[in-house]
Amino acid sequence: MNISLFSKRILKLLGFSLIIPILFFETNILNKKVKSEKIFIAASEKDLFLYRQMGASYLCISSKAEVDFKKGLGIASATFANVIIGKHGGAIKELGDEKLDEKKLYNAGTFQIVGSALNICPESIPKNIKNDYEKRLKQLVKQSKN
């Protein structure tokens, strides 16, 4: 059984039509690897304000939806920390070159989110959380004066 000249041309065209997309696909994969090695820019005060307000908004909404307060606060704080790590590599402009780990960002986020939520929806914040926040805020103000 002989393959005609016409059939050989069709096979070559099909071969090229299959090889060309594969080559572009491989090039695209290489470009994605390069893009993923990006340089992080430290979070500015404007960035932190946005993330803090988003966390406080989530906390207020979840609290009004009768989600357990500690769970809602935990999710808001974890999101705050994850965004700063994912988008800014854990760096905050005010701290210079120091990069914070997830635990430090989580704790800082918790404090800041509660503070913002007290302004947005004070009725949704339990008394003991409000008291702990005010106590810690006084300590921080006292430390900054020294």
N, C-alpha and C positions, 0 to 999 in steps of 0.2 A: 504494500500500500504506500504509494508515494504522496508526499505532501506537496501540493502545488505551490508555485511562487506566490500566488495571491494569498494562500493560507499562511505562508511564512511571514508575509508582511503584516497580516492581521495579528499573528502571535507576537511579533516585535512591538507593534503598537500597544497591544494589551500589556506586554511586559513593561514598556516604558510608562504606561499610564498607572501601573501599580507601583513602580519604583519611585517615581517623582513624588507622590504624596508621602511615602515613607521617608524620603530624604528631608522634606519640609518638616515632617513630624519630629524627626530626630533633631533638627536645628532648633525647633521650638522648645524641646525639652532642655537643650543646652542653655537657651536664653532664660528659661524659668529658673534654672539653677543660679545663674548670675544675678537675676533680680532678687532672689531670696537672700542674698548676702548683702543686704542694704545696711546703711549706716543709720543708727537711731539718733533722733534729735530729742534732747531732754525735754520733759514736760514743763511747759511754762505755767505761770500762775493762771493764765486764761484757760489752759487745758485742764488744770486741776480743778478750777471752779466749775467747768462744764461737767467733769466726771463726778464731782462731789454733788452737784445739783441733780444729776441724773440718778445717783444713788439715793439721795433724799427723796426724790419724786417716787422712785420705786418703793422705798420704804413706806411712804405715806399711802400709796395706792394699795400695797399688799396688806398694810395694817387695816385699812378700811374694808378690804375684802376678807377680813377675819383670818388672814394667814398668821401663824404664830410669829410674834414679834421677833424673837431671836432668830428664827429661820429666815425671815425677810431681811433682817439686818445682816445676817451671815452671807446671804446671796448678794446683797448690794455691796458689801465690803469685798467679797471675793471678786466680783466683777470690776470694782474699782482697781484692785490690785492687778488683775489679769490684763486690763486695758493698758495700764502704765507699763507693765512688763512687755506686753506684746507690741505696743506701738512705740514705746520710748526706751525699751531695754532696761527698765527699772530706774532710769535716771530722771532726776528732778533738777531743773535749772538752778534753783536757789541753793542746792546742796553741792554744786560744782561737779566734780568727776565721780563722786560717790554714787554707786548704784545700790539701791535698796532691794533686799530679797522679798519674796512674796509675803512672808510673815510680817515684816515691818510695814509693808504697804497695806496689808490687811488691817493691822492695828491702827495705823494712821487713818485709813479710810473709814474705819468704824467710828472713830472719834469725830472726824470731820462730817461724816454723813449724819450722825446724831445731831451735831450742832446745827447743820442746815435744816434738818427735819424739824427741829424745835422752832425754827422761824416759819416753816411752811405749814406744818400741821401739828402744833404743840399738843393738841388733844389726843393724838395718836401715840404719843410717847409715854410709856409707863413711868410712874413717879420715881421708882428706884433707878431707872436708867437716867432720868433727868437729873436726879440728885448726884449720881456718880459722875455725870458729865460736868456739872457745875463744880463739884469738888476737884476734879482733875484739871479743869480750866483755871481755877484759882491757883493750884499748884504750879501750873505752867507759867502763869503770869508772874507769880512770886519768883520762880527760877529765872525768868528772863530779866527781872530787875537786878538780880545778883550778879 
